[in-house]
Amino acid sequence: MKVGDLVRDFGDGDIGIIVSEVRSYPAEVNQKRAYPNGHKYVMVSWPSNDHKPVQMDLLAVKNGWVEIINESR
């Protein structure tokens, strides 16, 4: 995943654009959420959220809740 990739939310069909590189949650968050090896997310701009970027955990793709529909070059 990289900036410019388009993603589709299977829940509501919304299409968003990734607006940040992959980031890791801080260590203290990882420990509280039981992610000892780190956990990653990207910021996504969604039309249904007035295009305000929100965090999208990469587990959303892994678990099939979101799909990458167009990868930027």
N, CA and C atoms as a LAMMPS dump frame, in Angstrom:
ITEM: TIMESTEP
0
ITEM: NUMBER OF ATOMS
219
ITEM: BOX BOUNDS ff ff ff
-5.0000000000000000e+02 5.0000000000000000e+02
-5.0000000000000000e+02 5.0000000000000000e+02
-5.0000000000000000e+02 5.0000000000000000e+02
ITEM: ATOMS id mol type element x y z
1 1 1 N 0.829 -1.176 0
2 1 2 C 0 0 0
3 1 3 C 0.873 1.24 0
4 2 1 N 0.413 2.218 -0.78
5 2 2 C 1.144 3.478 -0.794
6 2 3 C 0.202 4.64 -1.079
7 3 1 N 0.706 5.839 -0.874
8 3 2 C -0.086 7.041 -1.111
9 3 3 C -0.629 7.023 -2.537
10 4 1 N -1.917 7.301 -2.668
11 4 2 C -2.561 7.338 -3.98
12 4 3 C -3.35 6.095 -4.313
13 5 1 N -3.129 5 -3.577
14 5 2 C -3.909 3.789 -3.821
15 5 3 C -5.368 4.032 -3.44
16 6 1 N -6.28 3.448 -4.205
17 6 2 C -7.702 3.532 -3.892
18 6 3 C -8.139 2.254 -3.188
19 7 1 N -9.016 2.415 -2.198
20 7 2 C -9.529 1.276 -1.445
21 7 3 C -11.052 1.355 -1.385
22 8 1 N -11.686 0.18 -1.342
23 8 2 C -13.141 0.107 -1.241
24 8 3 C -13.518 -0.571 0.062
25 9 1 N -14.437 0.042 0.787
26 9 2 C -14.975 -0.514 2.024
27 9 3 C -16.149 -1.408 1.648
28 10 1 N -16.05 -2.698 1.967
29 10 2 C -17.129 -3.623 1.621
30 10 3 C -18.408 -3.362 2.409
31 11 1 N -18.293 -2.72 3.567
32 11 2 C -19.462 -2.462 4.398
33 11 3 C -20.44 -1.494 3.763
34 12 1 N -19.916 -0.387 3.215
35 12 2 C -20.807 0.621 2.638
36 12 3 C -20.498 0.952 1.186
37 13 1 N -19.492 0.309 0.618
38 13 2 C -19.145 0.537 -0.784
39 13 3 C -18.369 1.814 -1.026
40 14 1 N -18.036 2.544 0.038
41 14 2 C -17.311 3.803 -0.078
42 14 3 C -15.92 3.548 -0.658
43 15 1 N -15.443 4.484 -1.477
44 15 2 C -14.103 4.39 -2.044
45 15 3 C -13.27 5.522 -1.479
46 16 1 N -12.124 5.16 -0.902
47 16 2 C -11.234 6.145 -0.298
48 16 3 C -9.875 6.126 -0.965
49 17 1 N -9.093 7.143 -0.657
50 17 2 C -7.736 7.234 -1.185
51 17 3 C -6.755 7.287 -0.013
52 18 1 N -5.696 6.504 -0.125
53 18 2 C -4.667 6.471 0.911
54 18 3 C -3.85 7.755 0.807
55 19 1 N -3.717 8.463 1.939
56 19 2 C -3.038 9.757 1.936
57 19 3 C -1.777 9.776 2.804
58 20 1 N -1.357 8.608 3.307
59 20 2 C -0.112 8.555 4.084
60 20 3 C 0.6 7.247 3.807
61 21 1 N 1.887 7.249 4.096
62 21 2 C 2.652 6.009 4.061
63 21 3 C 2.184 5.134 5.223
64 22 1 N 2.567 3.863 5.205
65 22 2 C 2.243 2.967 6.309
66 22 3 C 2.957 3.466 7.562
67 23 1 N 2.209 3.518 8.663
68 23 2 C 2.732 3.982 9.948
69 23 3 C 2.524 2.893 10.996
70 24 1 N 3.251 3.007 12.101
71 24 2 C 3.089 2.07 13.216
72 24 3 C 2.487 2.794 14.395
73 25 1 N 1.61 2.095 15.122
74 25 2 C 1.099 2.657 16.371
75 25 3 C 2.249 2.766 17.347
76 26 1 N 2.211 3.736 18.26
77 26 2 C 3.265 3.842 19.279
78 26 3 C 3.344 2.579 20.139
79 27 1 N 4.501 2.343 20.709
80 27 2 C 4.732 1.138 21.51
81 27 3 C 3.72 0.983 22.63
82 28 1 N 3.361 2.082 23.312
83 28 2 C 2.421 1.964 24.433
84 28 3 C 1.033 1.533 23.954
85 29 1 N 0.643 1.946 22.772
86 29 2 C -0.653 1.513 22.214
87 29 3 C -0.58 0.036 21.85
88 30 1 N 0.533 -0.378 21.256
89 30 2 C 0.697 -1.782 20.895
90 30 3 C 0.589 -2.68 22.12
91 31 1 N 1.17 -2.263 23.233
92 31 2 C 1.115 -3.076 24.445
93 31 3 C -0.299 -3.131 25.007
94 32 1 N -0.994 -2.008 25.02
95 32 2 C -2.36 -1.982 25.534
96 32 3 C -3.298 -2.818 24.673
97 33 1 N -3.042 -2.849 23.383
98 33 2 C -3.897 -3.599 22.465
99 33 3 C -3.351 -5.001 22.204
100 34 1 N -2.32 -5.363 22.917
101 34 2 C -1.702 -6.697 22.789
102 34 3 C -1.103 -6.92 21.403
103 35 1 N -0.413 -5.905 20.895
104 35 2 C 0.313 -6.023 19.629
105 35 3 C 1.805 -5.894 19.915
106 36 1 N 2.424 -6.892 20.522
107 36 2 C 3.819 -6.754 20.938
108 36 3 C 4.788 -6.555 19.781
109 37 1 N 4.443 -7.001 18.592
110 37 2 C 5.351 -6.861 17.452
111 37 3 C 5.038 -5.625 16.618
112 38 1 N 4.202 -4.753 17.119
113 38 2 C 3.844 -3.549 16.377
114 38 3 C 2.586 -3.772 15.556
115 39 1 N 1.961 -2.674 15.224
116 39 2 C 0.742 -2.742 14.434
117 39 3 C 0.735 -1.557 13.494
118 40 1 N 0.203 -1.734 12.305
119 40 2 C 0.354 -0.717 11.278
120 40 3 C -0.988 -0.191 10.777
121 41 1 N -0.941 1.025 10.255
122 41 2 C -2.13 1.661 9.703
123 41 3 C -1.719 2.661 8.627
124 42 1 N -2.68 3.117 7.854
125 42 2 C -2.511 4.211 6.903
126 42 3 C -3.629 5.212 7.155
127 43 1 N -3.454 6.419 6.691
128 43 2 C -4.51 7.424 6.751
129 43 3 C -5.247 7.381 5.414
130 44 1 N -6.579 7.375 5.484
131 44 2 C -7.405 7.293 4.286
132 44 3 C -8.418 8.43 4.3
133 45 1 N -8.574 9.057 3.149
134 45 2 C -9.582 10.091 2.97
135 45 3 C -10.822 9.434 2.369
136 46 1 N -11.951 9.493 3.108
137 46 2 C -13.206 8.874 2.676
138 46 3 C -14.236 9.958 2.358
139 47 1 N -14.952 9.864 1.243
140 47 2 C -16.009 10.835 0.937
141 47 3 C -17.082 10.896 2.018
142 48 1 N -17.404 9.763 2.612
143 48 2 C -18.454 9.728 3.638
144 48 3 C -18.026 10.42 4.932
145 49 1 N -16.752 10.752 5.045
146 49 2 C -16.233 11.454 6.226
147 49 3 C -15.768 12.861 5.83
148 50 1 N -16.436 13.456 4.854
149 50 2 C -16.076 14.789 4.347
150 50 3 C -14.616 14.867 3.924
151 51 1 N -14.08 13.754 3.455
152 51 2 C -12.691 13.659 2.979
153 51 3 C -11.661 13.984 4.057
154 52 1 N -12.061 13.917 5.317
155 52 2 C -11.099 14.102 6.404
156 52 3 C -10.376 12.779 6.613
157 53 1 N -9.042 12.775 6.559
158 53 2 C -8.301 11.522 6.722
159 53 3 C -8.54 10.875 8.085
160 54 1 N -8.714 9.564 8.055
161 54 2 C -8.871 8.77 9.271
162 54 3 C -7.939 7.569 9.206
163 55 1 N -7.607 7.037 10.377
164 55 2 C -6.749 5.853 10.42
165 55 3 C -7.501 4.635 9.914
166 56 1 N -6.818 3.84 9.108
167 56 2 C -7.355 2.543 8.694
168 56 3 C -6.297 1.494 9.022
169 57 1 N -6.611 0.64 9.953
170 57 2 C -5.715 -0.425 10.358
171 57 3 C -5.519 -1.375 9.178
172 58 1 N -4.29 -1.832 8.962
173 58 2 C -4.027 -2.735 7.845
174 58 3 C -4.737 -4.076 8.005
175 59 1 N -5.202 -4.384 9.22
176 59 2 C -5.993 -5.602 9.407
177 59 3 C -7.293 -5.55 8.608
178 60 1 N -7.765 -4.345 8.272
179 60 2 C -8.987 -4.218 7.482
180 60 3 C -8.823 -4.889 6.125
181 61 1 N -7.656 -4.778 5.531
182 61 2 C -7.387 -5.436 4.252
183 61 3 C -7.191 -6.934 4.474
184 62 1 N -6.376 -7.27 5.459
185 62 2 C -6.096 -8.686 5.749
186 62 3 C -7.371 -9.462 6.05
187 63 1 N -8.304 -8.84 6.784
188 63 2 C -9.547 -9.514 7.164
189 63 3 C -10.642 -9.417 6.107
190 64 1 N -10.375 -8.72 5.002
191 64 2 C -11.342 -8.657 3.913
192 64 3 C -12.442 -7.628 4.086
193 65 1 N -12.269 -6.668 4.976
194 65 2 C -13.277 -5.616 5.157
195 65 3 C -13.098 -4.52 4.117
196 66 1 N -11.861 -4.386 3.623
197 66 2 C -11.494 -3.359 2.642
198 66 3 C -10.625 -4.027 1.588
199 67 1 N -10.759 -3.577 0.33
200 67 2 C -9.887 -4.107 -0.715
201 67 3 C -9.19 -2.968 -1.433
202 68 1 N -7.991 -3.239 -1.913
203 68 2 C -7.28 -2.268 -2.736
204 68 3 C -7.816 -2.455 -4.149
205 69 1 N -8.34 -1.358 -4.743
206 69 2 C -8.936 -1.499 -6.077
207 69 3 C -8.097 -0.885 -7.165
208 70 1 N -7.155 -0.01 -6.797
209 70 2 C -6.307 0.619 -7.787
210 70 3 C -5.019 1.032 -7.11
211 71 1 N -3.913 0.452 -7.541
212 71 2 C -2.631 0.806 -6.944
213 71 3 C -1.97 1.905 -7.753
214 72 1 N -1.489 2.951 -7.06
215 72 2 C -0.787 4.038 -7.731
216 72 3 C 0.575 3.548 -8.195
217 73 1 N 1.16 4.277 -9.082
218 73 2 C 2.484 3.874 -9.61
219 73 3 C 3.586 4.685 -9.007
